[in-house]
Amino acid sequence: MTDQRPSQPATQTGQPHDRPQWNIASSGETATLRLSGQWTVDDGVPLELPADALTKAAHGASHLSIDTSGLGQWDSSLVSFLWNARQSTEKAGLTFDTAQLPDGVQRLIALLPPAPQPPATPHAHVPNPFQDAGAFTIASLEEVGAVTLLGVDTAKGSAKALSGHGGMRLRDLLTNISDAGPSALLIVLVVNFLVGAILAFVGAVQLQKFSADIYVANLVGIACVRELAAVMTAIIMAGRTGGAYAARIATMLGNEEIDALQVFGIPISSYILLPSVLALMLMMPLLYLYGCLASILGGYTVAVVMLPDITGTGYLHQTWDAVDLHQFEFGFIKSIVFATMIGLTSCRIGLKAGRSAADVGTAATSAVVVGIVGVIALDAVFAVIADVIGI
């Protein structure tokens, strides 16, 4: 009994004798699967043996042998067909005999499992708030420790650089200073000017009710010098410079430039991190003072325009009397701490980023988010410290 089922060629130009063909012949307890033609992907190899082929052609047989005397060229598509044929044979209760197959086909089939692996059962995740909180706490502490070690290595590199034995190049430092300082003057001016103007406008609306117009100068001066100028400038630098640091280092990591520096024994902390962090630490206090001036100018503009009883000279004199020098010192210290935090966290995020193009964008986004949240959190800590020491 014979069942002939030739497959269709992959191309219209294929010759009939080259087509992959199979048939099953049954003789007593032995059924023979004969293969002929070219069994390659380009010749249109059948995907699998039909389920009813063995039932119809191998009735009464106990095992199935393979005849490859007419087989021409073959590739992995033949192995795939035979693997499916073996599964159909086992379902029909026959023994699949591979003794007559080519050695290469036998070795490949031996590597395959008897049947397709069932899909893995998805692990049901049971929310555990204590476990999640603990994992988050441990991960946070590990990152704090990594950033601290990064800061220590950078401090050691700065000490070596001052002694003339560090790996920092002056050209890199000047480039980072230019990017973090003069290039940011316009956006710092606009943001702080508008913040001072908004604060003066809100204060003027309320203070006019009590005939206390002149105290708008106190409100704008103290609020901007003590808090807003330092915080807004730090947020600007976190979004502008911190994100750029993370993206630059992540790009160098993807281009294997970091690996090349490590192979040559060049310390990353001195060569890349130190110029970036040091440039921010030098420029942030100056930008803070610049932001204070811009915010006071914004308040001055709104107060002089909206409040007819306030003169420009009176506003400046009131501001001078209201803002103590200690307020500038406090804001100056905060700006240095903000700069250190932004520089170290941005570089850390860039160093632990992946090596794909998408990871560069992810690192930049993470650096901006962490920088902004870190600035707000540190400002809250400084507010508590100022209240404790009575500033």
C-alpha positions as CSV (number, residue, x, y, z in Angstrom):
1,M,0.0,0.0,0.0
2,T,1.5,3.3,-1.1
3,D,0.6,7.0,-0.3
4,Q,2.3,9.4,-2.7
5,R,2.2,13.1,-1.6
6,P,4.7,15.3,-3.5
7,S,5.2,18.8,-2.2
8,Q,5.0,22.0,-4.2
9,P,8.3,23.6,-5.4
10,A,9.4,26.9,-4.0
11,T,10.0,28.4,-7.4
12,Q,8.1,28.1,-10.7
13,T,11.4,27.2,-12.5
14,G,12.1,24.1,-10.4
15,Q,12.2,20.8,-12.4
16,P,9.8,18.0,-11.4
17,H,12.7,15.5,-10.6
18,D,14.2,18.1,-8.2
19,R,11.1,18.6,-6.1
20,P,11.1,17.1,-2.6
21,Q,8.9,14.1,-2.6
22,W,7.9,11.5,-0.1
23,N,5.8,8.4,0.0
24,I,5.0,5.6,2.5
25,A,5.1,1.9,1.4
26,S,3.9,-0.7,3.8
27,S,5.1,-4.4,3.8
28,G,4.1,-6.5,6.7
29,E,5.2,-5.1,10.0
30,T,7.6,-2.6,8.3
31,A,6.6,0.7,6.8
32,T,9.1,2.6,4.7
33,L,9.2,6.4,4.2
34,R,10.9,7.1,0.9
35,L,12.5,10.5,0.4
36,S,13.6,11.8,-3.0
37,G,14.6,15.1,-4.6
38,Q,16.3,18.2,-3.2
39,W,15.2,18.8,0.4
40,T,16.3,22.4,0.8
41,V,14.4,25.5,1.9
42,D,14.5,26.9,-1.7
43,D,12.8,23.8,-3.1
44,G,9.7,24.1,-1.0
45,V,10.1,21.3,1.6
46,P,6.8,20.2,3.2
47,L,6.4,21.4,6.8
48,E,5.3,18.2,8.3
49,L,3.9,14.7,7.7
50,P,0.1,14.7,7.5
51,A,-1.5,13.2,10.5
52,D,-3.5,10.6,8.6
53,A,-0.6,9.5,6.3
54,L,0.6,6.7,8.7
55,T,-2.9,5.6,9.5
56,K,-3.7,5.0,5.9
57,A,-0.4,3.7,4.5
58,A,1.2,1.9,7.4
59,H,-1.8,-0.1,8.6
60,G,-0.6,-3.1,10.6
61,A,3.1,-2.0,10.6
62,S,5.1,-1.8,13.9
63,H,7.9,0.4,12.9
64,L,8.8,3.0,10.3
65,S,12.2,3.0,8.4
66,I,13.5,5.8,6.2
67,D,14.8,5.2,2.7
68,T,17.1,8.0,1.5
69,S,18.5,6.4,-1.7
70,G,16.8,9.0,-3.9
71,L,17.7,11.9,-1.6
72,G,19.7,14.8,-3.1
73,Q,20.8,17.9,-1.3
74,W,19.3,18.6,2.1
75,D,19.5,21.2,4.8
76,S,17.8,21.8,8.2
77,S,14.4,21.7,6.6
78,L,14.8,17.9,6.1
79,V,15.6,17.6,9.8
80,S,12.5,19.6,10.7
81,F,10.3,17.4,8.5
82,L,11.8,14.2,10.0
83,W,11.4,15.5,13.6
84,N,7.7,16.1,12.9
85,A,7.5,12.7,11.3
86,R,9.0,11.1,14.4
87,Q,6.3,12.7,16.6
88,S,3.5,11.5,14.2
89,T,5.1,8.0,14.2
90,E,5.1,7.8,18.0
91,K,1.5,9.0,18.2
92,A,0.6,6.2,15.8
93,G,2.3,3.6,18.0
94,L,5.2,2.9,15.6
95,T,8.9,2.8,16.2
96,F,10.9,5.4,14.3
97,D,14.0,3.9,12.8
98,T,16.8,6.4,11.9
99,A,19.5,3.8,11.0
100,Q,19.4,4.5,7.3
101,L,19.6,8.3,7.5
102,P,22.8,10.1,6.7
103,D,25.1,10.6,9.6
104,G,24.6,14.3,9.6
105,V,20.9,14.0,9.8
106,Q,21.1,11.4,12.6
107,R,23.4,13.7,14.7
108,L,21.0,16.6,14.3
109,I,17.9,14.6,15.1
110,A,19.7,13.3,18.2
111,L,20.1,16.8,19.5
112,L,16.4,17.5,19.3
113,P,14.0,16.7,22.1
114,P,11.4,13.9,21.6
115,A,8.6,16.4,21.6
116,P,8.2,20.2,21.6
117,Q,8.7,21.7,25.1
118,P,5.4,22.9,26.6
119,P,5.2,26.6,27.3
120,A,6.5,27.6,30.7
121,T,3.9,28.3,33.2
122,P,4.1,32.0,34.2
123,H,5.2,32.5,37.8
124,A,2.4,34.0,39.7
125,H,3.9,37.0,41.5
126,V,2.3,37.6,44.9
127,P,2.8,41.2,46.0
128,N,4.7,41.4,49.2
129,P,5.0,45.0,50.4
130,F,7.6,44.2,53.0
131,Q,9.8,42.3,50.5
132,D,9.4,45.1,47.9
133,A,10.2,47.8,50.4
134,G,13.3,45.9,51.6
135,A,14.5,45.3,48.1
136,F,14.0,49.0,47.3
137,T,15.9,50.0,50.4
138,I,18.8,47.7,49.7
139,A,19.0,48.9,46.1
140,S,18.9,52.5,47.3
141,L,21.6,52.0,49.9
142,E,23.8,50.2,47.3
143,E,23.4,53.2,44.9
144,V,24.2,55.7,47.7
145,G,27.3,53.6,48.5
146,A,28.4,53.5,44.8
147,V,27.9,57.3,44.4
148,T,29.9,57.9,47.6
149,L,32.8,55.7,46.4
150,L,32.6,57.6,43.1
151,G,32.9,60.9,45.0
152,V,35.8,59.6,47.0
153,D,37.7,58.5,43.8
154,T,36.9,61.8,42.2
155,A,38.2,63.7,45.3
156,K,41.4,61.6,45.2
157,G,41.8,62.5,41.6
158,S,41.3,66.2,42.3
159,A,44.1,66.0,44.9
160,K,46.4,64.3,42.4
161,A,45.4,66.9,39.7
162,L,46.4,69.8,42.0
163,S,49.8,68.1,42.6
164,G,50.2,67.7,38.8
165,H,50.0,63.9,38.8
166,G,46.4,63.4,37.9
167,G,44.8,62.2,34.7
168,M,42.6,65.3,34.2
169,R,43.3,67.4,31.1
170,L,43.0,71.2,31.5
171,R,41.3,71.3,28.0
172,D,38.6,69.0,29.2
173,L,38.0,71.1,32.3
174,L,37.7,74.3,30.3
175,T,35.3,72.7,27.9
176,N,33.1,71.5,30.7
177,I,33.2,75.0,32.3
178,S,32.1,76.6,29.1
179,D,29.2,74.1,28.7
180,A,28.1,74.4,32.4
181,G,28.7,78.2,32.8
182,P,28.5,80.7,29.9
183,S,26.3,78.5,27.8
184,A,23.7,78.4,30.6
185,L,23.5,82.1,31.3
186,L,20.5,82.8,29.1
187,I,18.2,80.1,30.5
188,V,19.2,80.9,34.1
189,L,18.5,84.6,33.5
190,V,15.0,83.9,31.9
191,V,13.9,81.4,34.5
192,N,15.0,83.3,37.6
193,F,13.8,86.6,36.2
194,L,10.3,85.1,35.7
195,V,10.3,83.5,39.1
196,G,11.2,86.8,40.8
197,A,8.5,88.5,38.7
198,I,5.8,85.9,39.6
199,L,6.7,86.0,43.3
200,A,6.5,89.9,43.3
201,F,3.2,89.8,41.5
202,V,1.6,87.3,44.0
203,G,3.1,89.2,46.9
204,A,1.9,92.6,45.6
205,V,-1.7,91.4,45.2
206,Q,-1.8,90.3,48.9
207,L,0.3,93.0,50.5
208,Q,-1.6,95.8,48.9
209,K,-4.6,94.8,51.1
210,F,-2.6,95.7,54.2
211,S,-0.8,98.8,52.7
212,A,2.5,96.9,53.0
213,D,3.6,97.3,49.4
214,I,7.2,98.0,50.2
215,Y,7.6,94.5,51.8
216,V,7.4,93.0,48.3
217,A,11.1,93.7,48.2
218,N,11.6,91.7,51.4
219,L,9.6,88.8,50.1
220,V,11.4,88.5,46.7
221,G,14.8,89.2,48.1
222,I,14.7,86.7,51.0
223,A,12.8,84.0,49.1
224,C,15.0,84.1,46.1
225,V,18.4,84.5,47.8
226,R,17.6,81.8,50.5
227,E,15.7,79.2,48.4
228,L,14.4,79.8,44.9
229,A,17.6,81.0,43.1
230,A,19.7,78.1,44.3
231,V,16.9,75.5,43.7
232,M,15.8,76.8,40.3
233,T,19.4,77.1,39.1
234,A,20.1,73.6,40.3
235,I,17.0,72.2,38.6
236,I,18.1,73.9,35.3
237,M,21.5,72.4,35.6
238,A,20.1,69.0,36.4
239,G,18.0,69.1,33.3
240,R,20.5,70.7,31.0
241,T,24.0,69.6,32.2
242,G,23.3,66.5,34.2
243,G,21.3,64.9,31.4
244,A,24.1,65.8,29.0
245,Y,26.7,64.2,31.3
246,A,24.8,60.9,31.5
247,A,24.1,60.8,27.8
248,R,27.7,61.5,26.9
249,I,29.1,58.8,29.2
250,A,26.5,56.3,28.1
251,T,27.4,56.9,24.5
252,M,31.1,56.4,25.3
253,L,30.1,53.2,27.1
254,G,28.2,52.0,24.0
255,N,31.1,52.9,21.7
256,E,33.5,50.9,24.0
257,E,35.5,54.1,24.7
258,I,35.2,53.4,28.4
259,D,36.6,49.9,27.9
260,A,39.5,51.3,25.9
261,L,40.4,53.7,28.7
262,Q,40.3,50.9,31.2
263,V,42.5,48.7,29.0
264,F,45.1,51.4,28.8
265,G,45.0,51.9,32.6
266,I,43.5,55.5,32.5
267,P,41.4,56.1,35.6
268,I,37.9,57.0,34.6
269,S,37.3,59.1,37.7
270,S,40.2,61.5,36.8
271,Y,39.8,61.5,33.1
272,I,36.1,61.8,32.6
273,L,34.3,62.4,36.0
274,L,36.6,64.9,37.6
275,P,36.4,67.6,34.9
276,S,32.6,67.3,34.8
277,V,32.0,67.4,38.5
278,L,34.6,70.1,39.1
279,A,33.2,72.3,36.3
280,L,29.7,72.1,37.9
281,M,31.1,72.9,41.4
282,L,32.9,76.0,40.0
283,M,30.1,77.3,37.9
284,M,27.0,76.6,40.1
285,P,27.8,79.2,42.9
286,L,28.4,81.8,40.2
287,L,25.2,80.9,38.5
288,Y,23.5,81.1,41.8
289,L,24.6,84.7,42.4
290,Y,23.6,85.5,38.8
291,G,20.2,83.9,39.4
292,C,19.8,86.0,42.6
293,L,20.4,89.1,40.6
294,A,18.0,88.1,37.9
295,S,15.2,87.2,40.3
296,I,15.6,90.5,42.2
297,L,15.5,92.3,38.9
298,G,12.3,90.5,38.0
299,G,10.7,91.5,41.3
300,Y,12.0,95.1,40.8
301,T,10.4,95.3,37.4
302,V,7.0,94.1,38.6
303,A,7.0,96.2,41.8
304,V,7.9,99.4,40.0
305,V,5.2,98.8,37.3
306,M,2.4,97.6,39.5
307,L,2.9,99.5,42.7
308,P,2.8,103.3,42.2
309,D,3.9,104.0,45.8
310,I,7.2,102.2,45.3
311,T,10.2,103.8,43.6
312,G,13.1,101.9,42.1
313,T,15.5,103.4,44.7
314,G,13.2,102.5,47.6
315,Y,12.8,99.0,46.3
316,L,16.6,98.5,46.1
317,H,17.2,100.1,49.5
318,Q,14.5,97.8,51.1
319,T,16.1,94.8,49.5
320,W,19.5,95.7,50.7
321,D,18.2,96.0,54.3
322,A,16.2,92.8,54.1
323,V,18.7,90.4,52.7
324,D,21.5,89.5,55.2
325,L,24.9,88.4,54.0
326,H,24.3,85.1,55.8
327,Q,21.5,84.3,53.4
328,F,24.0,84.5,50.5
329,E,26.4,82.2,52.4
330,F,23.7,79.6,53.0
331,G,22.6,79.7,49.3
332,F,26.3,79.5,48.2
333,I,26.9,76.4,50.2
334,K,23.7,74.8,48.9
335,S,24.6,75.5,45.3
336,I,28.0,73.7,45.8
337,V,26.3,70.7,47.4
338,F,23.7,70.6,44.6
339,A,26.4,70.7,42.0
340,T,28.3,67.8,43.6
341,M,25.1,65.7,43.8
342,I,24.1,66.4,40.2
343,G,27.5,65.7,38.8
344,L,28.1,62.5,40.7
345,T,24.7,61.0,40.2
346,S,24.6,61.9,36.5
347,C,28.0,60.3,35.9
348,R,27.0,57.2,37.9
349,I,23.8,56.8,35.8
350,G,25.8,57.1,32.6
351,L,28.4,54.5,33.8
352,K,25.8,51.9,34.6
353,A,23.8,52.4,31.5
354,G,23.4,49.8,28.8
355,R,25.2,49.8,25.4
356,S,22.3,50.4,23.0
357,A,21.1,53.6,21.6
358,A,17.9,53.4,23.6
359,D,19.9,53.1,26.8
360,V,21.5,56.5,26.1
361,G,18.1,58.2,26.2
362,T,17.1,56.2,29.2
363,A,20.2,57.3,31.1
364,A,19.6,61.0,30.2
365,T,16.0,60.8,31.4
366,S,17.0,59.0,34.6
367,A,19.8,61.6,35.3
368,V,17.3,64.5,34.9
369,V,14.7,62.9,37.2
370,V,17.2,61.9,39.9
371,G,18.8,65.3,39.7
372,I,15.6,67.2,40.2
373,V,14.3,64.9,42.9
374,G,17.7,65.0,44.6
375,V,17.8,68.8,44.6
376,I,14.3,69.1,46.2
377,A,15.2,66.5,48.8
378,L,18.5,68.2,49.7
379,D,16.8,71.5,49.9
380,A,14.4,70.1,52.4
381,V,17.3,68.8,54.4
382,F,19.0,72.3,54.3
383,A,15.7,73.8,55.5
384,V,15.7,71.6,58.6
385,I,19.4,72.4,59.2
386,A,18.7,76.2,58.9
387,D,15.9,75.9,61.3
388,V,18.0,74.0,63.8
389,I,21.0,76.4,63.7
390,G,18.6,79.4,63.6
391,I,19.6,80.9,60.2
